[in-house]
Amino acid sequence: MLKAKTQIKNLSAVLLLVFAITNAFILLESITVAAASSTVTTTVTSSAGSVGLTYPVELTVTSELTLSCDVATSTMLTNIAGMTGGTATASRGCVVKTNNYDGWTMTAKASTSPALVGVVSTTINFPDAAVAFATWSAPTVASSSKFGFNVTGNYASSNFSGAKYTGFNGTSPITIASASVPTAIAGESIVMNYQAQVLAGASQPSGLYRSWTTVTAYMN
């Protein structure tokens, strides 16, 4: 009889232990589910007479990006004489602002190919400079003209370093600036510097010529 009571007592202790372990498991499982939205694991520490829980509190900060450009017509600083030739320049800047952790990229493209065409008739134009990055030089074809651009700014593409120029790549975007970090709070200024040249004897048709440029900034 005494042995039977001892067995029952031991069984009760085992059941109590199982119940306690089961309850602890349910409690921890509940904590794990509550933290399931996080990739950080909740930790449990225990010592004699105490239990500690460490859990995360998280907040997501979203990325923003703005682009502002001087959209007024950028008139070349000088006119070019159609027969005796000459060179003209103009500049237009844009400011990009973003807090995106991975940084940003800016591209530019022309709306037509060639880019600089006559307003009255698009059949007259300035041929685009070669799609290469090189110091500005006179048109390679005798009695001809050309149009291209250079880019300056702290994050301008290194392809333009050393005052190198290129022509537009048809109507396809060209990367003109990029960074792998967010901008300063005031933003980053990127300037496109245009140049057109007519060689003496080219007899470039008179009239107004215009190029439409699209600048796009996006988050990396």
C-alpha positions as CSV (number, residue, x, y, z in Angstrom):
1,M,0.0,0.0,0.0
2,L,2.8,2.3,0.9
3,K,4.5,1.4,-2.4
4,A,1.4,2.3,-4.4
5,K,1.1,5.7,-2.7
6,T,4.7,6.4,-3.5
7,Q,4.1,5.5,-7.2
8,I,1.0,7.8,-7.3
9,K,3.0,10.6,-5.7
10,N,5.8,10.1,-8.2
11,L,3.3,10.0,-11.0
12,S,1.7,13.3,-9.8
13,A,5.2,14.9,-9.7
14,V,5.9,13.8,-13.2
15,L,2.5,15.0,-14.5
16,L,3.1,18.3,-12.7
17,L,6.5,18.6,-14.3
18,V,5.1,17.8,-17.8
19,F,2.3,20.3,-17.2
20,A,4.8,23.0,-16.2
21,I,7.1,22.2,-19.2
22,T,4.1,22.2,-21.5
23,N,2.9,25.6,-20.2
24,A,6.4,27.0,-20.6
25,F,6.5,25.8,-24.2
26,I,3.1,27.4,-25.0
27,L,4.2,30.6,-23.5
28,L,7.5,30.8,-25.5
29,E,5.7,29.7,-28.7
30,S,3.3,32.6,-28.1
31,I,6.3,35.0,-27.8
32,T,7.8,33.6,-31.0
33,V,4.5,34.1,-32.9
34,A,4.2,37.7,-31.7
35,A,7.7,38.4,-33.0
36,A,7.2,36.6,-36.3
37,S,7.1,39.8,-38.3
38,S,10.7,40.5,-37.3
39,T,13.9,38.7,-38.6
40,V,15.4,39.3,-35.1
41,T,14.9,36.4,-32.7
42,T,13.5,37.0,-29.3
43,T,15.8,35.6,-26.6
44,V,15.0,34.1,-23.2
45,T,17.4,34.0,-20.3
46,S,16.8,32.4,-17.0
47,S,18.6,32.0,-13.7
48,A,17.5,30.8,-10.3
49,G,14.3,32.6,-9.4
50,S,14.1,34.8,-12.5
51,V,13.3,34.8,-16.3
52,G,14.3,37.6,-18.7
53,L,13.0,38.3,-22.2
54,T,14.7,40.4,-24.8
55,Y,12.6,41.4,-27.8
56,P,13.0,43.9,-30.7
57,V,11.0,47.1,-31.4
58,E,11.3,48.0,-35.1
59,L,10.5,51.0,-37.4
60,T,10.7,51.2,-41.2
61,V,11.8,54.5,-42.7
62,T,10.8,54.8,-46.3
63,S,12.9,56.2,-49.1
64,E,12.1,59.4,-50.9
65,L,13.6,61.1,-54.0
66,T,13.0,64.5,-55.6
67,L,14.4,66.1,-58.7
68,S,14.3,69.8,-59.6
69,C,15.8,71.3,-62.7
70,D,16.0,74.8,-64.2
71,V,13.6,74.2,-67.0
72,A,13.8,77.6,-68.6
73,T,15.0,77.6,-72.2
74,S,18.8,77.3,-72.2
75,T,19.8,79.7,-74.9
76,M,23.4,79.3,-76.2
77,L,25.5,82.2,-74.9
78,T,26.5,83.3,-78.4
79,N,25.1,82.9,-81.9
80,I,27.1,81.1,-84.6
81,A,27.7,82.6,-88.1
82,G,26.5,79.9,-90.6
83,M,29.3,80.4,-93.1
84,T,32.3,81.6,-91.2
85,G,31.6,79.2,-88.3
86,G,32.1,79.4,-84.5
87,T,31.4,77.7,-81.2
88,A,28.6,78.3,-78.7
89,T,27.9,76.9,-75.2
90,A,25.1,76.7,-72.6
91,S,24.6,75.0,-69.2
92,R,21.6,73.7,-67.4
93,G,21.6,72.2,-63.8
94,C,19.4,69.8,-61.8
95,V,19.4,69.0,-58.1
96,V,18.6,65.5,-56.8
97,K,17.7,64.8,-53.2
98,T,17.2,61.3,-51.6
99,N,17.6,59.5,-48.3
100,N,17.8,56.1,-50.1
101,Y,20.4,54.1,-48.3
102,D,21.7,52.6,-51.6
103,G,22.0,55.9,-53.3
104,W,20.8,57.2,-56.6
105,T,21.4,57.4,-60.4
106,M,20.7,60.2,-62.9
107,T,20.4,59.7,-66.7
108,A,19.8,62.0,-69.6
109,K,18.5,61.4,-73.1
110,A,17.5,63.4,-76.2
111,S,14.0,63.4,-77.7
112,T,15.2,63.2,-81.3
113,S,18.2,61.8,-83.1
114,P,20.2,64.0,-84.0
115,A,19.4,65.9,-80.8
116,L,19.8,69.5,-82.1
117,V,17.4,70.0,-85.0
118,G,15.9,73.0,-86.8
119,V,12.7,74.3,-85.3
120,V,11.2,75.1,-88.8
121,S,12.4,71.9,-90.4
122,T,14.0,68.9,-88.6
123,T,15.8,68.0,-91.8
124,I,18.4,70.5,-90.9
125,N,20.4,69.7,-87.8
126,F,23.7,69.5,-86.0
127,P,25.1,65.9,-86.1
128,D,25.6,64.5,-82.6
129,A,29.2,64.2,-81.4
130,A,30.5,60.6,-81.2
131,V,29.1,58.5,-78.4
132,A,32.4,58.5,-76.7
133,F,34.0,60.5,-73.9
134,A,36.8,62.7,-75.2
135,T,38.1,66.2,-75.1
136,W,36.1,68.4,-77.4
137,S,37.5,68.7,-80.9
138,A,36.4,70.1,-84.1
139,P,34.0,68.1,-86.3
140,T,36.0,65.4,-88.1
141,V,34.2,66.0,-91.4
142,A,35.4,69.1,-93.3
143,S,32.8,71.9,-93.5
144,S,30.6,70.3,-91.0
145,S,29.1,70.9,-87.5
146,K,28.4,68.9,-84.3
147,F,26.7,69.1,-80.9
148,G,27.6,67.4,-77.6
149,F,27.7,67.8,-73.9
150,N,29.8,67.5,-70.8
151,V,28.6,66.9,-67.2
152,T,30.0,68.4,-64.0
153,G,29.2,68.0,-60.3
154,N,30.5,66.1,-57.3
155,Y,28.9,62.9,-58.4
156,A,29.1,63.3,-62.2
157,S,30.1,60.2,-64.0
158,S,33.9,59.7,-64.1
159,N,33.5,59.3,-67.9
160,F,33.3,63.1,-68.0
161,S,36.3,63.8,-65.9
162,G,39.0,65.9,-67.5
163,A,36.3,68.0,-69.4
164,K,35.4,65.1,-71.7
165,Y,32.4,65.4,-73.9
166,T,30.0,62.9,-75.6
167,G,27.1,63.0,-78.0
168,F,23.6,61.7,-77.2
169,N,23.1,58.0,-77.7
170,G,20.2,58.5,-80.1
171,T,17.2,58.6,-77.8
172,S,18.6,56.1,-75.3
173,P,19.5,57.2,-71.7
174,I,23.1,57.9,-70.8
175,T,24.2,57.7,-67.1
176,I,25.4,61.2,-66.2
177,A,25.8,60.9,-62.4
178,S,25.4,58.4,-59.6
179,A,26.2,57.7,-56.0
180,S,26.0,54.7,-53.7
181,V,25.0,56.8,-50.7
182,P,22.1,59.2,-49.9
183,T,22.5,62.8,-50.9
184,A,23.2,65.6,-48.5
185,I,20.0,67.2,-47.1
186,A,20.5,70.1,-49.5
187,G,20.8,67.7,-52.4
188,E,23.5,67.2,-55.1
189,S,23.8,69.5,-58.1
190,I,24.5,68.0,-61.5
191,V,25.2,70.4,-64.5
192,M,25.0,69.5,-68.2
193,N,27.3,71.7,-70.3
194,Y,26.3,71.8,-74.0
195,Q,28.5,72.8,-76.9
196,A,27.8,73.3,-80.6
197,Q,30.4,74.1,-83.3
198,V,30.2,75.0,-87.0
199,L,33.3,74.9,-89.1
200,A,34.2,77.7,-91.5
201,G,32.7,76.9,-94.9
202,A,30.1,74.5,-93.5
203,S,27.3,76.8,-94.7
204,Q,25.0,75.7,-91.9
205,P,21.4,76.7,-92.8
206,S,20.2,79.8,-90.8
207,G,17.4,79.6,-88.2
208,L,16.6,78.5,-84.7
209,Y,17.8,75.0,-83.6
210,R,16.5,73.2,-80.5
211,S,17.3,70.1,-78.5
212,W,14.9,68.6,-75.9
213,T,16.7,66.8,-73.0
214,T,15.0,64.5,-70.5
215,V,16.8,64.1,-67.2
216,T,15.7,61.2,-64.9
217,A,16.7,60.4,-61.4
218,Y,15.9,57.2,-59.6
219,M,16.9,55.3,-56.5
220,N,19.4,52.4,-56.7
